[in-house]
Amino acid sequence: MRPPSRLQGNSGYILISVLAIVALLSGLVAALLLLGRAATDTAHLASRDLRQETLLQSAVALAGYQLFILKRPLDSIDGQQLRLDAGVITLRVSSDAGKVDLNGSGKDLLAAAYRASGLTAMRPEVFASRVIDWREPGDMPQPGSADTAYDRPPGQRARNAPFRTLDDIAFVPGVARDDIARLRPLLTVFNPTGRLSAFFAPEPLMAAIPGIGKTTSRDIVALRGKKTAETEQAIANLVLVAASQIDAKLPRTYRVVVELLLQGNRPELGFTAVLSAGADSTTPYQVLAWDRDAFGK
């Protein structure tokens, strides 16, 4: 019998080395396959998100086309649904024309908003003066504003520039965090005319306007529910007494919420866009704000 060769004596070592190399290569191949799958999944998700984004943007454009080019009434668009393969799109349309604008409205309307909110921490006229003092350029304080009523807290100065969002009202002296929730339904930064629309303003706000009062505001609300040419003219006549504060014109700004229902019974994705009438026919409308919404989170 021949003695075992030296090669046979080292064969176990060679086998283990080969197995180690094979295992390493297998791991690399598996990793590459996982990377490829991850890249494919990422591309699929990106493509899906892009399609959803395009659908939502197209829905906003459709709402703008109906509002500013076809001149369709808000009520005929609000609640409109589009059924597509990707899901169901629902349009929710409203207008901030019934709210007091922090940048465009005058002292009387600002005071009316504070009065309608039911807040009593300061007189409505003082609130109005402080808002105007915050937004107006220059350092000359408004009569009755914070600079004449009391010293500001250290480091707190008027911005002397327009309010960027409604949340900026938190920096106005005397406005507490809880006050903002009471004021929010009555204020906006998207009513550039500064006047209220009698077709959208809430009854308590109209009742707080000098010259309108509770009885007239109640009559306006009753009339606008009938939606006829005669009632529209009747509303216009009722608000003539406060024509500089409130009118019966169609709004120039709309808030469009686009909801995309993918699964189940509630919206999962959406956009909120604020659209305003453009300067001419070549630009029928412009987008003032654009926010992504997350529903059901």
C-alpha positions as CSV (number, residue, x, y, z in Angstrom):
1,M,0.0,0.0,0.0
2,R,1.3,3.4,-1.0
3,P,1.7,6.0,1.7
4,P,-0.6,9.0,1.4
5,S,0.8,11.8,-0.7
6,R,1.6,15.2,0.7
7,L,-1.2,16.7,-1.5
8,Q,-3.7,14.4,0.1
9,G,-2.5,15.5,3.5
10,N,-3.3,19.2,2.7
11,S,-6.6,18.6,0.9
12,G,-8.7,19.5,3.9
13,Y,-7.0,22.9,4.1
14,I,-7.7,23.5,0.4
15,L,-11.3,22.5,0.8
16,I,-11.9,24.9,3.7
17,S,-10.3,27.8,1.7
18,V,-12.4,27.1,-1.3
19,L,-15.6,27.0,0.8
20,A,-14.6,30.3,2.4
21,I,-14.1,32.0,-1.0
22,V,-17.3,30.5,-2.3
23,A,-19.2,31.8,0.8
24,L,-17.7,35.2,0.4
25,L,-18.6,35.3,-3.3
26,S,-22.1,34.1,-2.5
27,G,-22.4,36.9,0.1
28,L,-21.3,39.5,-2.4
29,V,-23.7,38.2,-5.0
30,A,-26.6,38.2,-2.5
31,A,-25.7,41.7,-1.5
32,L,-25.6,42.9,-5.1
33,L,-29.0,41.2,-5.7
34,L,-30.4,43.0,-2.6
35,L,-29.0,46.3,-3.8
36,G,-30.5,45.8,-7.2
37,R,-33.9,44.9,-5.7
38,A,-33.7,47.9,-3.3
39,A,-32.9,50.2,-6.3
40,T,-35.8,48.7,-8.2
41,D,-38.2,49.2,-5.2
42,T,-36.9,52.8,-4.8
43,A,-37.5,53.5,-8.5
44,H,-41.0,52.0,-8.2
45,L,-41.8,54.1,-5.2
46,A,-40.4,57.2,-6.8
47,S,-42.4,56.6,-9.9
48,R,-45.6,56.0,-7.9
49,D,-45.0,59.2,-5.9
50,L,-44.4,61.1,-9.1
51,R,-47.7,59.9,-10.5
52,Q,-49.6,60.8,-7.4
53,E,-47.9,64.2,-7.3
54,T,-48.9,64.8,-10.9
55,L,-52.5,63.8,-10.3
56,L,-52.8,66.2,-7.3
57,Q,-51.2,69.1,-9.3
58,S,-53.5,68.4,-12.3
59,A,-56.5,68.5,-9.9
60,V,-55.5,71.9,-8.6
61,A,-55.1,73.1,-12.2
62,L,-58.5,71.8,-13.0
63,A,-60.0,73.7,-10.1
64,G,-58.3,76.9,-11.2
65,Y,-59.5,76.5,-14.7
66,Q,-63.1,76.1,-13.6
67,L,-62.9,79.0,-11.1
68,F,-61.1,81.6,-13.1
69,I,-61.6,80.8,-16.7
70,L,-65.0,79.1,-16.8
71,K,-66.2,81.3,-13.9
72,R,-68.1,78.5,-12.4
73,P,-69.6,79.1,-8.9
74,L,-67.7,77.7,-5.9
75,D,-70.6,75.5,-4.9
76,S,-70.6,73.6,-8.3
77,I,-66.9,72.6,-7.8
78,D,-66.8,71.9,-4.0
79,G,-67.1,68.2,-3.5
80,Q,-66.4,67.4,-7.2
81,Q,-64.9,63.9,-7.6
82,L,-62.7,62.4,-10.3
83,R,-62.4,58.6,-10.4
84,L,-59.1,57.4,-11.8
85,D,-57.1,54.1,-11.8
86,A,-54.8,55.5,-9.1
87,G,-57.7,56.4,-6.8
88,V,-60.5,58.9,-6.3
89,I,-59.7,62.6,-6.3
90,T,-62.0,65.0,-4.4
91,L,-61.9,68.8,-4.6
92,R,-62.8,70.9,-1.6
93,V,-63.1,74.6,-2.4
94,S,-63.7,77.5,0.0
95,S,-62.7,81.1,0.1
96,D,-61.0,83.3,2.7
97,A,-62.9,86.3,1.4
98,G,-65.1,86.1,4.4
99,K,-62.1,86.6,6.8
100,V,-60.3,89.7,8.0
101,D,-56.9,90.1,6.3
102,L,-54.0,90.8,8.7
103,N,-52.2,92.8,6.1
104,G,-55.0,94.3,4.0
105,S,-57.8,95.1,6.4
106,G,-58.2,98.3,8.3
107,K,-58.6,99.1,11.9
108,D,-62.4,98.7,12.0
109,L,-62.4,95.2,10.6
110,L,-59.5,94.0,12.7
111,A,-61.3,95.3,15.8
112,A,-64.5,93.5,14.6
113,A,-62.6,90.2,14.3
114,Y,-61.3,90.5,17.9
115,R,-64.8,91.5,19.1
116,A,-66.4,88.5,17.3
117,S,-63.9,86.1,18.8
118,G,-65.2,86.8,22.3
119,L,-61.7,87.6,23.7
120,T,-61.5,90.2,26.4
121,A,-57.8,90.5,27.3
122,M,-57.7,93.9,25.5
123,R,-60.0,96.3,23.9
124,P,-60.7,95.4,20.2
125,E,-59.3,98.8,19.1
126,V,-56.1,98.1,21.0
127,F,-55.7,94.8,19.2
128,A,-56.3,96.4,15.9
129,S,-53.7,99.1,16.6
130,R,-51.1,96.5,17.6
131,V,-51.7,94.5,14.5
132,I,-51.2,97.6,12.3
133,D,-48.2,98.6,14.3
134,W,-46.6,95.2,13.7
135,R,-47.2,95.2,9.9
136,E,-46.6,98.8,9.0
137,P,-43.1,100.0,8.0
138,G,-41.3,102.5,10.2
139,D,-41.0,102.8,13.9
140,M,-43.9,105.3,14.5
141,P,-46.4,103.4,16.8
142,Q,-50.1,103.4,16.2
143,P,-52.3,105.2,18.7
144,G,-53.2,102.7,21.4
145,S,-50.6,100.2,20.2
146,A,-48.2,98.3,22.5
147,D,-45.6,101.0,22.3
148,T,-47.9,103.5,23.9
149,A,-49.8,101.1,26.2
150,Y,-46.8,99.4,27.8
151,D,-43.2,98.6,27.2
152,R,-42.5,95.6,25.0
153,P,-40.8,92.5,26.5
154,P,-37.0,92.5,26.0
155,G,-36.0,91.6,22.5
156,Q,-39.6,91.8,21.1
157,R,-40.0,94.5,18.5
158,A,-42.6,95.1,15.7
159,R,-41.6,93.3,12.5
160,N,-42.7,96.4,10.4
161,A,-43.4,94.1,7.5
162,P,-46.5,92.1,6.3
163,F,-47.6,89.0,8.3
164,R,-46.3,86.0,6.5
165,T,-48.7,83.5,8.0
166,L,-51.6,83.5,10.4
167,D,-49.3,82.0,13.1
168,D,-47.3,85.3,13.1
169,I,-50.1,86.8,15.2
170,A,-48.5,85.0,18.2
171,F,-45.8,87.7,18.2
172,V,-48.3,90.6,18.6
173,P,-48.1,91.8,22.2
174,G,-51.1,90.7,24.3
175,V,-52.0,87.7,22.1
176,A,-51.8,84.5,24.0
177,R,-51.3,81.1,22.4
178,D,-54.9,80.0,23.3
179,D,-56.2,83.3,21.7
180,I,-55.0,82.2,18.3
181,A,-57.4,79.3,18.2
182,R,-60.3,81.7,18.8
183,L,-59.0,84.2,16.2
184,R,-58.1,81.6,13.5
185,P,-61.6,81.2,11.9
186,L,-61.9,85.0,11.5
187,L,-58.4,86.0,10.2
188,T,-56.3,85.2,7.1
189,V,-53.4,86.5,5.0
190,F,-55.2,85.5,1.8
191,N,-57.9,88.2,1.4
192,P,-55.9,90.9,-0.5
193,T,-58.8,93.2,-1.0
194,G,-59.0,93.7,2.8
195,R,-62.8,93.8,2.6
196,L,-65.2,91.0,3.6
197,S,-67.5,89.2,1.1
198,A,-71.0,89.1,2.4
199,F,-71.4,85.7,0.8
200,F,-68.7,84.1,2.9
201,A,-68.3,86.1,6.1
202,P,-69.6,84.3,9.3
203,E,-72.6,85.9,10.9
204,P,-70.8,86.9,14.2
205,L,-68.1,88.7,12.3
206,M,-70.6,90.7,10.2
207,A,-72.6,91.5,13.3
208,A,-69.4,93.0,14.9
209,I,-68.9,95.5,12.0
210,P,-70.1,99.0,12.8
211,G,-73.3,99.8,10.9
212,I,-74.2,96.1,10.3
213,G,-75.3,94.7,13.6
214,K,-77.0,91.4,14.5
215,T,-80.3,92.0,12.7
216,T,-78.7,92.9,9.3
217,S,-76.2,90.1,9.6
218,R,-79.0,87.6,10.3
219,D,-80.9,88.9,7.2
220,I,-77.8,88.5,5.0
221,V,-77.3,84.9,6.1
222,A,-80.9,84.1,5.4
223,L,-80.8,85.7,1.9
224,R,-77.5,84.1,0.8
225,G,-79.0,80.6,1.3
226,K,-81.5,81.3,-1.5
227,K,-78.9,82.0,-4.2
228,T,-81.0,84.0,-6.7
229,A,-80.2,87.2,-8.6
230,E,-82.8,89.1,-6.5
231,T,-81.3,87.9,-3.2
232,E,-77.8,88.8,-4.3
233,Q,-79.0,92.3,-5.1
234,A,-80.8,92.5,-1.7
235,I,-77.5,91.5,0.0
236,A,-75.6,94.2,-1.9
237,N,-78.1,96.8,-0.7
238,L,-77.9,95.7,2.9
239,V,-74.1,96.1,3.1
240,L,-74.0,99.5,1.4
241,V,-74.0,101.1,4.9
242,A,-70.5,99.6,5.4
243,A,-69.3,99.5,1.8
244,S,-65.7,100.2,2.8
245,Q,-65.7,97.1,5.0
246,I,-67.9,94.6,3.3
247,D,-69.3,94.1,-0.2
248,A,-71.2,91.6,-2.4
249,K,-68.5,91.0,-5.0
250,L,-67.2,87.6,-6.1
251,P,-64.0,86.5,-4.2
252,R,-60.7,86.8,-6.0
253,T,-59.0,84.2,-3.8
254,Y,-59.9,80.6,-3.3
255,R,-58.6,77.8,-1.1
256,V,-58.5,74.4,-2.9
257,V,-58.0,71.2,-1.0
258,V,-57.3,68.2,-3.2
259,E,-57.7,64.8,-1.5
260,L,-56.5,61.5,-3.1
261,L,-58.2,58.4,-1.8
262,L,-56.0,55.4,-2.4
263,Q,-57.4,52.7,-0.1
264,G,-60.1,52.4,2.6
265,N,-62.6,55.1,3.3
266,R,-60.5,58.1,4.1
267,P,-58.2,60.4,2.1
268,E,-54.5,59.6,2.4
269,L,-52.8,62.3,0.4
270,G,-53.6,65.8,-0.6
271,F,-52.6,69.3,-1.4
272,T,-53.9,72.6,-0.1
273,A,-53.4,75.4,-2.6
274,V,-54.5,79.1,-2.4
275,L,-55.3,80.5,-5.8
276,S,-55.8,84.1,-6.6
277,A,-57.1,85.9,-9.8
278,G,-54.3,86.9,-12.1
279,A,-53.6,90.3,-13.6
280,D,-54.9,89.6,-17.1
281,S,-56.2,86.8,-19.4
282,T,-52.7,85.5,-20.1
283,T,-52.4,84.7,-16.4
284,P,-55.9,83.8,-15.3
285,Y,-54.8,82.9,-11.8
286,Q,-51.7,82.6,-9.6
287,V,-50.7,80.2,-6.7
288,L,-50.2,82.1,-3.5
289,A,-49.6,79.0,-1.3
290,W,-49.0,75.3,-1.8
291,D,-48.8,72.9,1.1
292,R,-48.7,69.1,1.2
293,D,-51.2,67.5,3.5
294,A,-51.1,64.2,5.3
295,F,-54.5,62.7,6.2
296,G,-55.2,60.0,8.7
297,K,-51.8,60.3,10.3
